[in-house]
Amino acid sequence: MNKIIRLIAAVVLAAFAIPSLAQSWPQRPVKFILPLGPGAGADIGARLFADQLARRWGQPVVVENRPGGDGIIAINAVIAARDDHTLLWGPSSTFVGHPYTLDKLPYDPAELVPVARVTNTVVTIAVPASLNVGSLKELMALARAQPGKLNFASVTTVTDIIFAGYFKSAGLDVQKISYKDTVTALNDLVEGRIHMYGAAYAIVRAQAQSGRIKLLAVTNRGRVRGLDLPTVAEAGFPELNFDGLVGLIAARSSGISDAARERIAADPVVSERLVATAQVNSPGTGAELAASIDEQAANLAATAKILGLKPKF
């Protein structure tokens, strides 16, 4: 377990040692800061929860998008706020890849306290319709038959590493293309300049429904209700498994964990709307979020080892 995850896991114990503020929190407007832009899967989920929680809490819940810097801009905004009503609503992939991509961490991970696990984003593998492949197996066969001619892109560092690790272990020569924003990557996918794209279903849904791109599988562990797509494991590629874990993280203990978990988990309206927007309800405590982050970090470490990547801190 790398340093960042050890520190996060350590401070979660302190969070539960403080008496619950579930009855008095929130006392004023709450802000969710997201490391992704509008329209991303986590953004849609955050806004659904914000609407429901504002009604239940009797306080406004504002969603603020702070994309860029591989999540660092949003993380530092939450830490700098020093406010238990300002929380990071973020995919764990925002930060678990940092030890492999950054020479020095520009924030103190001890400031990050897991508060609650909320959802899993549905992540898909998409190809342009013009590629004329109907399954993940056909796609990989094409990559093997045309070494160096296909490329891939993804939304997060974590999925980049997962894809690259699989290609190396399988002996496939597939080039990575980096993008600063999801819109440009999606446009290039539609035009056939990108050959495979790992992204939240919310990002690619419209183009998939129009027939301009084709979805081959979901990277999530289980099938997603409402989507007729196999998991990567069912398609024969379990190495590409990735659950889009999303949780609430605070710069200090806020007492929100039990309140959020209990109120959200019992809300069928949120659950149904999440399915419609490619999110899977996955409520849990701060400790459960920390455990899920730990598991994801361990899986990433195993893949990074294939690529010869070592954590830098």
N, C-alpha and C positions, 0 to 999 in steps of 0.2 A: 504494500500500500504506500503510495508516494506521500511526500511531505504535506502537500496541500490537503489531501484527504484525511491524513492523520490529525491535522489541526482542526479541520471542520468537525470531525467526529469527537474530538476532545471537548470542544466548547458546547456541543449539544447537551452534554451532561449538566453543565452549569445552567443551561436554559431551563431544564426541568426541575432544578433545585429551587427556583424562585416561585413563590406562590402564584397560582393562576390569576390572571386578570380578566378572565372570560366574561365576568359580570360587568366590568367597568370599561372594557376595551371594545370598540374604539370610542374615544371621547371627542374626536374631531375628524375631519376628512382624512381618508386613507389614500395613499398613492402607491400604485404598482408601477415600477420601472421595468421596462422590457429591453433586453439587449438586441431585439430584432425589430424590423420595420413593420408598418401596417400591412395586414394581409397574410402575415406568416401564421403558421398553425398555432403557435403559442399566443400570438396576439389575439386571434379570434377567441381562443379559450379564455384569455384574461378578461376580455370585454364581456363575455357571457357571465362569468363569475362576478365581475364588477357590478353589473346590473342587478343581479340577484342579491348580492351581499349588501348593496346600498339600501335595498328595500328592507332587508332583515336587520341591518345594523342601525338604520335611521341616520346614516351619515353618507355623504358623497364618497364614491370610490372612483378615483381618476386613474386612467391608464396613460402612461407617458412612454413613448418610444424613444429609446436612446441607442440606436444601432451604431455599429462601427467598432473598430479596435478589437475584434474578436471577443466582444463582450466586456472588455475592460472599462469602456466609457460608462456603461450602465452600472457595473459593479462599484466603481469608484464614486458614482453619484449617490448610491445607496449608503456607502460607508461615510461619505462626507456629510450626508444629511444628519447623521447622529440622532435619528428620530425613529421611535418605535412605530410610527404611523407611515413610514416610507419603507417599502419592501421591494426586494427583487423578485419579480415573477419571471423565472428563467429556466430554460432547458439546462440540465446538468452538463450537456455538451458545450455550454458556454465556457466552462472553466476546467473540466477534467483533462482537456487536451493541452492546457497551458504549459505543464512541465516539459512537454516535448517540442513546443514551438517558440517559447520565449527564453531568452538567456537570463533574464531577471524578472521576477514577478513584481509588477508595479502596484501591488496592493498587499495588505496583510491578511492572509486567509483566516487568521484567528478572529478577525472581525465578522466573519460570515457564520451565522447561526442558522442551521436548518430549522424551519418553522413548521412546514406541512408539505406532504406530497399531494399533488392535486390531479395531474393528468398524465397520459402518455400521448404524444403527438403521433399520428399515423404517418409513417415515412414510407414512400414508394420508390421503386426504381423505374424510371421512365426512359423511353427511347423515341426518336422521331418516327412517325409513321412511314417515312420514306426509307427507313432502314430495312423494312420488311422482315422483321423477326417477330415470332409469336410467343416466345417464352424465354425465360432466363437461360435455359439450356441452349437454345438456338443462338442467343446473344454471345454466350461464352465460346461456343463453337466457332462463331464468326470471328471473334477476337483471336482465337487460336489459328484460324486459317489465314488471317491477315495481320501478322505481327507488326506493331508500330503504326497501324493505320487508324485505329479507333482511339477515342479519348473519353474522359469522364470528368464530371464536375459534381460537387455536392455543396450543401449549405454550410456545414460546420467542419471544424478541424477533425472532430472525432470520426465523422463519416468518411472524411478524406483518408484518414489512417486505416480505417476498416477496409475500404475499397482497395487501397494500395497494398495492404498486407495480403489480401486475398490474391490479387493479381500476381504478386511476387511468389507466394507459396504455390500457386497453380502454374507458374512459368509462363504467364501471359504478359505480353508487351503492350500495355495500354497506357496512354499518356494522360497526365493530370492537367486540367485547365483550371486556373484560379480566377475567381470572380469576386468583385467587391459587393455586388448586389444580386439578388435572386432574379430580378426582372430581366437583366441582360442575359443571364444564363438560360432562362426559360425561352427567350426569343431566339437564342442561338440553337437551342434544342429543336424548336419548331422548324427552323430553317435547315436543320441537318448538320450544322457546324459542330454541335456537341452530339455525341453518340449514346451516352448514357448519363442519367442525372439522378442523384439521390436527393430527394427533397420531400418536404411535407406535402401530403395530398392536397391540403388547402391551396398550396401554391400552384400545383399543376392541374387541378381538377377541371377548370374551364377548358383548357386546351385538350385535355383527354376526352372530355365530353363532346368536343367539336370534331374529334377524330384526327386532329393534327399531330398528336403524340399518342403513344400506346404505353399503358402501364403493365408491367410484367409481374410484379410481386410487391408485397409489403415486407419491410424489414422487421416488423414487430414479431414477437414470439407467437402470438395467437392471431387467428383470422379476425378480420374486422367486420362487424355487423354492417350490412349495407354495401359492402364492396366484394365483388366476385373476383377476388384475387388470392392466389396462394401465398403463404408465407415463404420467405427465402429458404427456410428449412424444408418445407414441403416440396419446393422446386429443386431441391438437391444441393443447396448452397448455404448450409447453416453458418458458415464462417461470416456471412454478410448480415447476420442478425444484429439488430440495433433497435432498442426501444427508446422512443423520444421522450425520456423522462423529464417532467416539468414539475418544479416545486416552488414554494415560497421561501425566501431566505431573507433574514433580517440582519441589520448591522449590530443588533443586540437583542436580548430576549424581550419579547413583547407580550407573551401570554396569549397569543392568537391561536396557537396550535390546536388545542382542544375545541375551541369555539368554531374555528374554520372547518375542521375535520367533521365534527358532528353535524353542523348546519348544512354543509355542502353535500356530504355523503347521503343524507336523507332526502335530498331534493331531486325528485324524478324529472322535473322540468329541465334542470341543468344537464342531467345525464342524457336525456333525449336530444337536446340541442347540441351537445358535444358530439354525439354520433353523427348528426347531420353536418357537422363542420370538421369531421375527420379528427376528432379527439376522443380518447377513451378515458372515462372517469376512473381515477385510481387514487382515491383518498387515503391518506395515511398521516401518522404523526411525524413530528420532526425526527424522531429516532428512526422511524421507518424510511424517511427520505434519506437520512444519512447512510443507512444500510444499503439502500438502492444505489446511491452514489458510489459507495465503496465497491459494490459488485461491478458497476459499470467501469470504474477505474481499473479494477483488476483485469477485466476482459480486455480493456484497451491496452494495458501494459503487456499482455501476452501477444497481442497483434503488433504492437510497436517493436517488440523484440525481434519479430520476423524481419522487420525493416531495418534492424540495427539501430533503432532509436532508443536513447536512454534519457530518463528524466534529468533535467539540468538543475533541479533544486528539489 
